[in-house]
Amino acid sequence: MLKPAGPPGGSRNSISKEYSKALAVHTFDRLREIGVDQHEAYEQVADACRKAGMNAGRKGARNQSDGITDRTVRGWHETISADAGRHSRSGRYYCMISSLAQPLPSGTKPGVVLESLQRFLSDMGTA
């Protein structure tokens, strides 16, 4: 007997992957708060994600890498920002992370913020 086709698209991301995306976007926002250029912040967050062993949800085109790029982080940021009602899992996690975050001390260096992201992702094992 034939089985009905599943929903279009790939499988959903895991809960930990969605949380990691929300945390990466929150880290981008924190970098912007302390004055890091937008493009540079996307690149730095992508680099921290790669160093932690995080992989993109999908590979993309044949000539693209399967690693996290600044464009990947920008896409996550755009998606979460557009989710005003926080209907997506990553949107809800972003809202939770943002509401619990403490203000950054004056003079916080970008490396401290990025190291925190990288350490959390490595410990969480979201590769």
C-alpha positions as CSV (number, residue, x, y, z in Angstrom):
1,M,0.0,0.0,0.0
2,L,1.2,3.5,-0.8
3,K,1.9,6.0,2.0
4,P,0.7,9.6,1.5
5,A,3.5,12.1,0.8
6,G,4.8,14.1,3.7
7,P,4.8,17.8,3.9
8,P,6.9,19.7,1.4
9,G,10.5,20.7,2.4
10,G,13.0,19.0,4.6
11,S,12.7,17.9,8.2
12,R,12.2,20.5,11.0
13,N,15.2,21.7,12.9
14,S,15.7,20.2,16.3
15,I,14.8,22.2,19.4
16,S,18.5,22.8,20.2
17,K,19.1,24.0,16.6
18,E,16.2,26.5,16.9
19,Y,17.5,27.7,20.2
20,S,21.0,28.1,18.8
21,K,19.7,30.2,15.9
22,A,17.8,32.4,18.3
23,L,21.0,32.8,20.5
24,A,23.0,33.6,17.4
25,V,20.6,36.4,16.4
26,H,20.5,37.7,20.0
27,T,24.4,37.8,19.9
28,F,24.2,39.7,16.7
29,D,21.9,42.3,18.3
30,R,24.3,42.5,21.3
31,L,27.2,43.2,19.0
32,R,25.2,46.0,17.3
33,E,24.5,47.4,20.8
34,I,28.2,47.8,21.5
35,G,28.8,49.4,18.1
36,V,30.0,46.7,15.8
37,D,29.2,47.3,12.2
38,Q,26.2,45.2,10.9
39,H,28.1,43.3,8.2
40,E,31.0,42.7,10.6
41,A,28.6,41.4,13.3
42,Y,27.1,38.9,10.9
43,E,30.5,37.7,9.9
44,Q,31.7,37.4,13.5
45,V,28.6,35.5,14.6
46,A,28.9,33.1,11.7
47,D,32.6,32.5,12.6
48,A,31.7,31.8,16.2
49,C,29.0,29.3,15.0
50,R,31.5,27.6,12.7
51,K,34.1,27.3,15.4
52,A,31.6,25.8,17.7
53,G,30.8,23.1,15.1
54,M,27.4,24.3,14.2
55,N,26.2,23.4,10.7
56,A,23.6,25.1,8.5
57,G,20.2,23.4,8.3
58,R,20.7,22.7,4.6
59,K,23.5,22.8,2.1
60,G,22.0,25.1,-0.6
61,A,23.4,25.2,-4.2
62,R,26.1,22.9,-5.5
63,N,28.8,25.6,-5.3
64,Q,27.9,26.7,-1.8
65,S,29.6,25.5,1.4
66,D,27.5,23.7,4.1
67,G,28.9,25.9,6.8
68,I,27.4,28.9,8.5
69,T,28.0,32.1,6.6
70,D,27.2,35.7,7.3
71,R,24.3,35.3,4.9
72,T,23.0,32.4,7.0
73,V,23.0,34.5,10.1
74,R,21.4,37.4,8.2
75,G,18.6,35.1,7.0
76,W,18.0,33.9,10.6
77,H,17.9,37.5,11.7
78,E,15.4,38.5,9.0
79,T,13.2,35.5,9.7
80,I,13.1,36.1,13.5
81,S,12.6,39.9,13.1
82,A,9.7,39.3,10.7
83,D,8.0,37.0,13.2
84,A,6.3,39.8,15.2
85,G,3.8,37.4,16.8
86,R,6.6,35.0,17.8
87,H,4.8,32.1,16.2
88,S,8.0,30.2,15.2
89,R,10.0,28.2,17.8
90,S,13.2,30.3,17.2
91,G,11.1,33.5,17.5
92,R,9.8,32.4,20.9
93,Y,13.3,31.4,22.0
94,Y,14.6,34.8,20.9
95,C,12.0,36.6,22.9
96,M,12.8,34.5,26.0
97,I,16.5,35.0,25.6
98,S,16.1,38.8,25.1
99,S,13.8,39.1,28.1
100,L,16.2,37.4,30.4
101,A,19.4,39.1,29.2
102,Q,21.2,41.5,31.5
103,P,22.4,44.8,30.2
104,L,26.0,44.7,28.9
105,P,28.5,46.5,31.1
106,S,30.0,49.6,29.6
107,G,33.0,48.9,27.6
108,T,32.2,45.3,26.8
109,K,34.4,43.9,24.1
110,P,32.9,42.0,21.1
111,G,35.2,39.0,21.8
112,V,33.6,38.5,25.2
113,V,30.1,38.3,23.6
114,L,31.3,36.0,20.8
115,E,33.2,33.7,23.2
116,S,30.1,33.3,25.3
117,L,28.1,32.2,22.2
118,Q,30.8,29.9,21.0
119,R,31.2,28.3,24.4
120,F,27.4,27.8,24.8
121,L,27.1,26.2,21.3
122,S,30.0,23.9,21.8
123,D,28.7,22.8,25.2
124,M,25.2,22.3,23.8
125,G,26.5,20.2,20.8
126,T,24.3,21.8,18.1
127,A,26.5,20.6,15.2
